[in-house]
Amino acid sequence: MTRHFVPVALATAMAFAAPMAGADTIRATSGFGPAHPIGATMYPEINERLQEFTDGAWNLRDTPSGLVAPNDMSSGLRDGVTEFGALLMPYFPAEFPEAALPSELSILGSSNLVVSSAVTEYVATCAECQAEFSRNGQVYLGTDATPPYNLLTVTPVRSTADMQGLRIRTGAPLYARLVAAMGGEATQIPSSELFESLSQGVIDGTFSGNHEIIANRLGDVIRYVTEMEEGFFNGAASTTASGLLWMRMSPEERAALAKASQYGLAKGLFGFNEDAAKAREIPGIEFIPMDASLKEAEEAYNTEHLSQAAGILADRGVTDAEAKIARYTALIEKWEGLITPEMTYEDLAELRYNEIFAKIDMAAYGQ
């Protein structure tokens, strides 16, 4: 039976609950605030499952915001400032060119459940990706994916003419180039700063999933959503462990953390989608279908981008880019066939663990 989603207040209380007597506590930083699905849903679930899978020997205590900022997460995990956190790979392009390959292909896939699972399998089984994490003192345990990306703005965007000169926040180079192609000005701002930046007029909108309207209270500042459904943000390695933590764990404990992470990621994906659905119920927000000019611009951009993706990745230092694009595309197709509409998050978590991490030697993984 599917569990009900944990309310924000309860999730926060769980995240800061006192560690169990005699348990090893993982110091975690979800990093996007207690209302975000990562802090409200994903990390509390990881904590609960980790205790279950280790018979109470380990637990996870989250600091939803404040300890390590998203743009400091890579060094924070490497140095042990935090032991477990959400790593946004597009923030660190020089450190993760191989592992960030799926970010250039985020327009592929039919749902965030499919995309998250395909990215997780790709990175976990990619030798070059694993080498990047090891060099940075980190261990990769999975990627989430947002609901489809739309334009969330303070002024209406009904056509490409309305995009001219608008300052739009984007979270990955793929979307920055799309905004520029439509006549806007792309800028990079952490999602935790979206509300302030929009309310102060620093930006005119954000290219984001509709879940941000709930997670970052954007319903108070944006008034329009142009429904482009342009792929999914898939660059957040939201369950990344510090190598220092990993060294303290036995292979069995590592497997328990990997499995708990799949439960957290699966429940977080459902949480993203629930928030996206809630956003449609907020009064005062108009949802705008794309007109012909926006559709044509999107389709032309996507066709051109996919034809150039191998070259873009090669320029970043990705070796055998075309073969790796083909492997990732095949994984998207694989997970399209594995995930079904009636699946619960528990079903998805078990499937992800059995298909990916259960097949990996935890004594050698992350070394």
Number of C-alpha atoms within 10 A of each C-alpha: 7 10 9 7 16 17 12 16 12 13 22 22 14 20 26 15 12 11 16 13 9 9 15 16 18 19 19 27 33 31 24 25 19 23 19 25 30 30 26 29 29 30 35 28 28 27 25 19 24 26 21 15 18 18 11 17 16 24 26 29 22 27 23 24 16 12 17 23 17 23 16 14 26 26 16 23 28 21 16 17 16 25 23 30 28 26 28 24 25 22 22 15 15 13 16 24 22 25 28 26 28 24 23 23 22 22 22 19 20 14 18 23 24 22 30 30 31 27 28 25 22 24 24 22 16 14 12 16 19 22 18 19 24 18 14 18 23 30 28 25 25 27 27 29 27 28 27 24 22 20 26 31 24 19 15 19 24 19 18 19 13 14 22 15 15 20 21 27 29 25 21 22 17 19 24 19 17 21 25 17 16 21 17 22 21 24 16 14 16 16 18 18 11 21 19 14 19 21 15 11 12 13 22 22 28 29 27 26 26 29 26 26 24 22 24 20 16 22 21 15 21 23 19 21 28 22 20 18 17 22 24 26 29 29 26 21 25 28 29 25 30 30 24 17 19 21 12 11 16 12 16 13 18 21 22 22 27 25 25 29 27 33 28 29 33 26 29 28 24 21 23 27 21 17 20 21 15 14 20 18 9 14 9 12 20 15 16 15 15 18 15 12 13 20 15 13 15 20 12 12 17 17 10 11 19 16 11 11 18 21 15 16 21 15 12 15 14 20 15 11 19 14 11 19 19 11 13 21 18 14 21 23 17 14 19 18 10 13 17 13 5 7 11 15 23 17 16 21 22 17 16 26 21 13 13 21 21 15 10 15 11 18 13 8 17 22 16
